[in-house]
Amino acid sequence: MRKFQNLSSSGFTLIELMVTIGIVAILSAVAIPNLISWLPRYKLGSGAREILTTIQLAKMAAIKDGANVVVHFTTATGECLAFVDDGAGGGTPDDRVRNGSERIVRQCKLPLGLTLASPSFGTDLEFSNRGLPTAGGDISIAGSGRTKTIRVLSSGHAKIM
């Protein structure tokens, strides 16, 4: 009977519970504004990594498939499409237009609130079967007063600046 009484009296008092809730509320009030300020920067970095990944996958697909791969940028919608420009399925090879059943390597869209500036090399970036781009240049992404640039070198290397 004594064991039962000791167990029933164990637990938290109302004061202990209120102090704990108060501490959690104070920590939340301090942490949430910091998290909110990180979101635009995180979103911009995420968009830049999406485009960089698409460019790198296009380069690898060009080498692997032994064909030209085009990355097409649509600035109005913030989208990019990488496809093998080999004329598969009745398409025209090496015309920088996806026609027939040319295989899509990757398709990406920037998160809401980000804009894609016109790339310095035009709307298309083409990689040869050796993984070399036809032109190097910059792609800029802007959002919340910040800008990230992806630079594509003539060697085929791409990086976020």
C-alpha positions as a printed NumPy array, in Angstrom:
array([[  0.   ,   0.   ,   0.   ],
       [  2.892,   2.385,   0.723],
       [  4.399,   1.836,  -2.736],
       [  1.097,   2.792,  -4.317],
       [  0.889,   6.013,  -2.293],
       [  4.446,   7.047,  -3.248],
       [  3.723,   6.48 ,  -6.92 ],
       [  0.514,   8.457,  -6.863],
       [  2.191,  11.473,  -5.252],
       [  5.017,  11.614,  -7.818],
       [  4.649,  14.018, -10.766],
       [  4.924,  17.708, -11.569],
       [  3.384,  20.5  ,  -9.58 ],
       [  1.448,  23.234, -11.302],
       [  4.231,  25.741, -10.592],
       [  6.898,  23.505, -12.171],
       [  4.715,  23.071, -15.247],
       [  4.076,  26.837, -15.578],
       [  7.809,  27.646, -15.231],
       [  8.64 ,  25.115, -17.972],
       [  5.99 ,  26.548, -20.306],
       [  7.307,  30.059, -19.635],
       [ 10.872,  29.063, -20.505],
       [  9.728,  27.404, -23.748],
       [  7.705,  30.531, -24.656],
       [ 10.702,  32.84 , -24.095],
       [ 13.028,  30.622, -26.155],
       [ 10.461,  30.488, -28.977],
       [ 10.062,  34.265, -28.979],
       [ 13.827,  34.63 , -29.455],
       [ 14.311,  31.828, -32.008],
       [ 11.395,  32.355, -34.414],
       [ 12.473,  35.787, -35.766],
       [ 15.943,  34.375, -36.473],
       [ 14.43 ,  31.455, -38.376],
       [ 12.203,  33.779, -40.389],
       [ 15.191,  35.908, -41.425],
       [ 16.992,  32.784, -42.695],
       [ 14.204,  31.737, -45.07 ],
       [ 14.867,  34.153, -47.995],
       [ 18.594,  33.378, -47.938],
       [ 17.896,  29.633, -47.799],
       [ 15.389,  29.876, -50.668],
       [ 17.887,  31.776, -52.847],
       [ 20.614,  29.206, -52.157],
       [ 18.198,  26.387, -52.899],
       [ 17.275,  27.881, -56.277],
       [ 20.932,  28.345, -57.202],
       [ 21.72 ,  24.733, -56.254],
       [ 18.779,  23.502, -58.383],
       [ 20.167,  25.222, -61.481],
       [ 23.747,  24.166, -60.734],
       [ 22.614,  20.548, -60.357],
       [ 20.749,  20.716, -63.674],
       [ 23.853,  22.055, -65.428],
       [ 26.086,  19.375, -63.91 ],
       [ 23.656,  16.579, -64.83 ],
       [ 23.452,  17.912, -68.394],
       [ 27.246,  17.846, -68.682],
       [ 27.415,  14.255, -67.371],
       [ 24.6  ,  13.122, -69.691],
       [ 26.401,  14.621, -72.695],
       [ 29.54 ,  12.623, -71.898],
       [ 27.665,   9.429, -71.019],
       [ 25.341,   9.45 , -74.047],
       [ 27.928,  10.805, -76.499],
       [ 25.449,  13.42 , -77.729],
       [ 24.793,  17.109, -77.387],
       [ 22.717,  18.073, -74.343],
       [ 20.926,  21.419, -74.171],
       [ 19.858,  23.292, -71.044],
       [ 17.046,  25.687, -71.991],
       [ 16.249,  28.571, -69.616],
       [ 12.829,  30.219, -69.558],
       [ 13.267,  33.482, -67.665],
       [  9.557,  34.377, -67.611],
       [  8.63 ,  31.303, -65.551],
       [ 11.976,  30.631, -63.838],
       [ 12.274,  27.155, -65.344],
       [ 15.104,  25.231, -66.938],
       [ 14.963,  22.055, -68.981],
       [ 17.915,  19.839, -69.862],
       [ 17.421,  17.379, -72.716],
       [ 19.499,  15.172, -75.021],
       [ 19.385,  16.807, -78.471],
       [ 19.928,  13.602, -80.473],
       [ 16.821,  13.604, -82.69 ],
       [ 15.275,  10.54 , -81.047],
       [ 11.7  ,   9.678, -82.012],
       [ 11.642,  11.618, -85.27 ],
       [ 13.112,  14.844, -83.873],
       [ 15.792,  16.937, -85.496],
       [ 19.223,  16.4  , -83.946],
       [ 21.386,  19.345, -82.835],
       [ 18.707,  22.009, -83.372],
       [ 18.538,  23.11 , -79.7  ],
       [ 14.792,  22.396, -79.646],
       [ 13.232,  19.451, -77.845],
       [ 11.22 ,  17.642, -80.482],
       [ 10.278,  14.036, -81.143],
       [ 10.921,  11.979, -78.034],
       [ 14.285,  13.446, -77.063],
       [ 15.035,  12.357, -73.5  ],
       [ 14.657,  14.876, -70.685],
       [ 17.669,  14.798, -68.37 ],
       [ 16.222,  17.117, -65.736],
       [ 13.571,  19.766, -65.376],
       [ 13.607,  22.376, -62.596],
       [ 11.59 ,  25.371, -61.484],
       [ 12.743,  28.1  , -59.114],
       [ 10.849,  28.497, -55.825],
       [  8.218,  31.243, -55.644],
       [  9.647,  34.703, -55.059],
       [ 12.82 ,  34.109, -57.078],
       [ 13.455,  35.451, -60.554],
       [ 15.825,  34.166, -63.201],
       [ 17.732,  36.88 , -65.069],
       [ 18.608,  36.366, -68.712],
       [ 21.771,  34.269, -68.885],
       [ 24.727,  36.03 , -70.494],
       [ 25.005,  33.243, -73.098],
       [ 21.344,  33.418, -74.204],
       [ 18.485,  31.072, -73.385],
       [ 20.333,  27.863, -74.296],
       [ 23.474,  26.302, -72.885],
       [ 24.674,  23.366, -74.971],
       [ 27.196,  20.735, -73.93 ],
       [ 29.069,  18.724, -76.559],
       [ 29.65 ,  14.985, -76.29 ],
       [ 32.932,  15.806, -74.526],
       [ 31.139,  17.789, -71.792],
       [ 32.302,  21.179, -73.02 ],
       [ 29.811,  24.054, -73.3  ],
       [ 29.443,  26.   , -76.534],
       [ 29.757,  29.2  , -74.475],
       [ 30.518,  30.122, -70.913],
       [ 28.74 ,  32.797, -68.939],
       [ 26.681,  33.751, -65.918],
       [ 23.161,  32.978, -64.768],
       [ 21.746,  35.257, -62.077],
       [ 18.964,  34.493, -59.632],
       [ 17.431,  37.276, -57.544],
       [ 15.052,  37.366, -54.618],
       [ 14.472,  39.447, -51.463],
       [ 17.078,  42.024, -52.442],
       [ 19.821,  39.391, -52.812],
       [ 21.427,  37.853, -55.889],
       [ 23.272,  34.604, -56.553],
       [ 25.24 ,  33.964, -59.722],
       [ 26.084,  30.627, -61.287],
       [ 29.162,  30.874, -63.477],
       [ 29.75 ,  28.358, -66.269],
       [ 33.353,  28.321, -67.463],
       [ 34.437,  27.37 , -70.974],
       [ 36.041,  24.262, -69.452],
       [ 32.57 ,  23.03 , -68.458],
       [ 33.051,  23.655, -64.752],
       [ 30.127,  25.452, -63.073],
       [ 30.019,  27.037, -59.64 ],
       [ 27.902,  29.315, -57.476],
       [ 29.503,  32.697, -56.88 ]])
